[in-house]
Amino acid sequence: MSWQKFGIRPDLVERVKVKMKNPATKDRVKALLDGVTKFDLQDRSKVKRLVKSSAKVLGEPLTDLQEEQLVNFVIAQKIDPKSTLHLIKLWAMFR
């Protein structure tokens, strides 16, 4: 599944990709996600909290619609952060 199918705007993705190239920002986002499990990433309220926190770290104001699109995307991916295969799949999706 592609992020575009969830209505996520390409300009948002491009801005986030550029911001994640900054090592300090990348480290802050990594710290935020440290210890997150695949079960956390299937819990709508936890994912929503992570999306809001990540957006704040990145300085990306999100509308309620964008927030909901991102939450739906994360939940649909069934991401296991301990699985290298899942992480490679996500990396390939956004490169």
Number of C-alpha atoms within 10 A of each C-alpha: 9 12 19 12 10 16 14 18 13 11 9 12 14 13 12 15 13 9 17 16 10 10 10 11 16 15 12 15 19 12 10 14 14 10 11 15 13 15 13 16 22 19 13 15 12 15 21 18 13 19 19 18 15 18 16 13 15 17 12 14 11 15 9 9 11 17 19 19 18 21 24 17 19 19 17 13 16 13 20 17 17 12 10 10 12 15 14 10 12 15 10 9 11 11 7
